[in-house]
Amino acid sequence: MKEKITVIYPPAIDYKFMHQRPQQMMKVLAVLGANVLFINPETFFPQEKPIEQPYPSLPNFKVVKKDVNLKPLISGKVVLWCAVNQGAEIDRFKPDLAIFDSCDLPSDEFAVWKPHIPDMERKCDIIFATSMPIYNEHKKNGRNVFLLPNGADFDHFKRASAPIGKRPNDLPDTKGSPLIGYYGAIYSWLDVKMVEKIASHYPVVLIGSKILEIEHPNITVLDMKFYEELPQYLSWFDVAIIPFKMTDMIKATNPIKFFEYLSAGKPVVSSPLPELSAYGNVCYFANEKNVVNQIETALTSNTTEKIMERQKTAKENSWLRRGEQALKVIKEHLSI
């Protein structure tokens, strides 16, 4: 399929900010042969050159400043892969195929996006939904929607199954105790009470961009780490956690970090997110009352066999698999 289509991701998120679904999906579509242009808004991180190629082996994947003329870079049919607020970009590009990648339920903290949904549903030919609640919301509106959950960059995180290099200096001194770790947004949906309950028994590190201020003698909060650094930090976790409040928005969340944690073979203790209910064999579900017991179980029952089972699950849910699913739908709609 090489260069039969150009997939453009309009300027919605900085390329270097919290390497998440947009960056991952664009990369795997390039791996699968599409010409990919990731338009970088440079909101937080400036880009040195007008056009950059982050992967030497993928010359068909380019990160482009938003003022660059894209015409010479486009080949074949144009597919616009859009976030929720990109209706104006669809009007501007007039692509052969417009995709709305619907990643969050527009409720609670994300209610601000709700007014954009009708416009995106109307203008887009395809909707990809990361979870069943999001899928059902679009389906009941009669839209052309496909379930496309999040995944893992398995190869990037699998090496974190054993400590990588020297222990980072900013990790807490656990004095021989297991380290319980989390990375991601430290925002209002984080269940601070659950984290503090864990911290009453074990040292905890939280890594990520933060709005919440958390002060506890046994909790260390670190700034966001670049994607290249995350495996090293993850490699020093004894248990990885997803301590989220069970709001409507969170109940529709399909957390990327879950599959990244599994890629490293780490025991995972999570709030009982519906999207993870199918993974009870590789995840310990917890609330504030039983989270310490679940941490202890995760630590004491860890085996080589369980590590392998977690990594097998992660590999089965890789971004490459997700890209293959998405590309199949795209090609069908473009009649390629």
JOBELHU-V338475 format. One record per residue. N is the residue number from 0. RES is the residue in three letters. PHI is phi in whole degrees, 0 to 359 (NA if undefined). Layout:
n & res & phi
N & RES & PHI
N & RES & PHI
This chain:
n & res & phi
0 & MET & NA
1 & LYS & 310
2 & GLU & 65
3 & LYS & 284
4 & ILE & 224
5 & THR & 243
6 & VAL & 263
7 & ILE & 247
8 & TYR & 257
9 & PRO & 297
10 & PRO & 291
11 & ALA & 233
12 & ILE & 216
13 & ASP & 300
14 & TYR & 300
15 & LYS & 269
16 & PHE & 268
17 & MET & 43
18 & HIS & 313
19 & GLN & 233
20 & ARG & 304
21 & PRO & 302
22 & GLN & 296
23 & GLN & 292
24 & MET & 294
25 & MET & 294
26 & LYS & 296
27 & VAL & 291
28 & LEU & 295
29 & ALA & 291
30 & VAL & 303
31 & LEU & 277
32 & GLY & 113
33 & ALA & 285
34 & ASN & 275
35 & VAL & 238
36 & LEU & 237
37 & PHE & 261
38 & ILE & 277
39 & ASN & 260
40 & PRO & 286
41 & GLU & 56
42 & THR & 292
43 & PHE & 243
44 & PHE & 237
45 & PRO & 293
46 & GLN & 251
47 & GLU & 291
48 & LYS & 252
49 & PRO & 302
50 & ILE & 229
51 & GLU & 235
52 & GLN & 241
53 & PRO & 294
54 & TYR & 236
55 & PRO & 304
56 & SER & 280
57 & LEU & 235
58 & PRO & 295
59 & ASN & 272
60 & PHE & 244
61 & LYS & 235
62 & VAL & 259
63 & VAL & 236
64 & LYS & 295
65 & LYS & 289
66 & ASP & 264
67 & VAL & 282
68 & ASN & 289
69 & LEU & 275
70 & LYS & 307
71 & PRO & 293
72 & LEU & 265
73 & ILE & 265
74 & SER & 222
75 & GLY & 73
76 & LYS & 286
77 & VAL & 259
78 & VAL & 245
79 & LEU & 258
80 & TRP & 258
81 & CYS & 247
82 & ALA & 280
83 & VAL & 291
84 & ASN & 250
85 & GLN & 248
86 & GLY & 303
87 & ALA & 295
88 & GLU & 292
89 & ILE & 296
90 & ASP & 298
91 & ARG & 286
92 & PHE & 278
93 & LYS & 48
94 & PRO & 287
95 & ASP & 289
96 & LEU & 211
97 & ALA & 248
98 & ILE & 242
99 & PHE & 257
100 & ASP & 270
101 & SER & 269
102 & CYS & 256
103 & ASP & 221
104 & LEU & 288
105 & PRO & 282
106 & SER & 220
107 & ASP & 52
108 & GLU & 297
109 & PHE & 258
110 & ALA & 299
111 & VAL & 299
112 & TRP & 275
113 & LYS & 303
114 & PRO & 297
115 & HIS & 279
116 & ILE & 299
117 & PRO & 302
118 & ASP & 296
119 & MET & 291
120 & GLU & 297
121 & ARG & 288
122 & LYS & 271
123 & CYS & 262
124 & ASP & 278
125 & ILE & 227
126 & ILE & 238
127 & PHE & 258
128 & ALA & 246
129 & THR & 280
130 & SER & 212
131 & MET & 295
132 & PRO & 301
133 & ILE & 291
134 & TYR & 304
135 & ASN & 295
136 & GLU & 298
137 & HIS & 286
138 & LYS & 295
139 & LYS & 292
140 & ASN & 271
141 & GLY & 76
142 & ARG & 266
143 & ASN & 275
144 & VAL & 241
145 & PHE & 230
146 & LEU & 282
147 & LEU & 220
148 & PRO & 296
149 & ASN & 286
150 & GLY & 212
151 & ALA & 230
152 & ASP & 274
153 & PHE & 303
154 & ASP & 296
155 & HIS & 289
156 & PHE & 256
157 & LYS & 297
158 & ARG & 290
159 & ALA & 280
160 & SER & 290
161 & ALA & 228
162 & PRO & 307
163 & ILE & 258
164 & GLY & 60
165 & LYS & 282
166 & ARG & 302
167 & PRO & 304
168 & ASN & 296
169 & ASP & 273
170 & LEU & 287
171 & PRO & 291
172 & ASP & 283
173 & THR & 275
174 & LYS & 54
175 & GLY & 91
176 & SER & 279
177 & PRO & 297
178 & LEU & 259
179 & ILE & 258
180 & GLY & 230
181 & TYR & 217
182 & TYR & 226
183 & GLY & 139
184 & ALA & 289
185 & ILE & 257
186 & TYR & 243
187 & SER & 296
188 & TRP & 278
189 & LEU & 287
190 & ASP & 277
191 & VAL & 297
192 & LYS & 298
193 & MET & 294
194 & VAL & 297
195 & GLU & 294
196 & LYS & 296
197 & ILE & 299
198 & ALA & 292
199 & SER & 287
200 & HIS & 236
201 & TYR & 222
202 & PRO & 291
203 & VAL & 234
204 & VAL & 239
205 & LEU & 243
206 & ILE & 238
207 & GLY & 156
208 & SER & 294
209 & LYS & 226
210 & ILE & 247
211 & LEU & 289
212 & GLU & 256
213 & ILE & 241
214 & GLU & 236
215 & HIS & 206
216 & PRO & 299
217 & ASN & 251
218 & ILE & 241
219 & THR & 253
220 & VAL & 250
221 & LEU & 248
222 & ASP & 295
223 & MET & 306
224 & LYS & 254
225 & PHE & 293
226 & TYR & 306
227 & GLU & 294
228 & GLU & 273
229 & LEU & 302
230 & PRO & 303
231 & GLN & 297
232 & TYR & 293
233 & LEU & 300
234 & SER & 298
235 & TRP & 264
236 & PHE & 284
237 & ASP & 269
238 & VAL & 222
239 & ALA & 254
240 & ILE & 237
241 & ILE & 229
242 & PRO & 267
243 & PHE & 253
244 & LYS & 291
245 & MET & 270
246 & THR & 274
247 & ASP & 301
248 & MET & 297
249 & ILE & 291
250 & LYS & 296
251 & ALA & 258
252 & THR & 271
253 & ASN & 244
254 & PRO & 286
255 & ILE & 299
256 & LYS & 300
257 & PHE & 302
258 & PHE & 287
259 & GLU & 289
260 & TYR & 302
261 & LEU & 296
262 & SER & 302
263 & ALA & 276
264 & GLY & 75
265 & LYS & 284
266 & PRO & 298
267 & VAL & 242
268 & VAL & 245
269 & SER & 226
270 & SER & 302
271 & PRO & 283
272 & LEU & 291
273 & PRO & 305
274 & GLU & 292
275 & LEU & 257
276 & SER & 299
277 & ALA & 284
278 & TYR & 248
279 & GLY & 298
280 & ASN & 285
281 & VAL & 233
282 & CYS & 214
283 & TYR & 256
284 & PHE & 267
285 & ALA & 211
286 & ASN & 232
287 & GLU & 300
288 & LYS & 287
289 & ASN & 248
290 & VAL & 295
291 & VAL & 295
292 & ASN & 298
293 & GLN & 291
294 & ILE & 298
295 & GLU & 298
296 & THR & 297
297 & ALA & 299
298 & LEU & 287
299 & THR & 279
300 & SER & 256
301 & ASN & 290
302 & THR & 223
303 & THR & 300
304 & GLU & 296
305 & LYS & 290
306 & ILE & 299
307 & MET & 295
308 & GLU & 294
309 & ARG & 298
310 & GLN & 294
311 & LYS & 298
312 & THR & 297
313 & ALA & 298
314 & LYS & 297
315 & GLU & 290
316 & ASN & 243
317 & SER & 282
318 & TRP & 298
319 & LEU & 298
320 & ARG & 299
321 & ARG & 296
322 & GLY & 297
323 & GLU & 298
324 & GLN & 296
325 & ALA & 296
326 & LEU & 295
327 & LYS & 300
328 & VAL & 294
329 & ILE & 299
330 & LYS & 295
331 & GLU & 297
332 & HIS & 283
333 & LEU & 265
334 & SER & 57
335 & ILE & 263
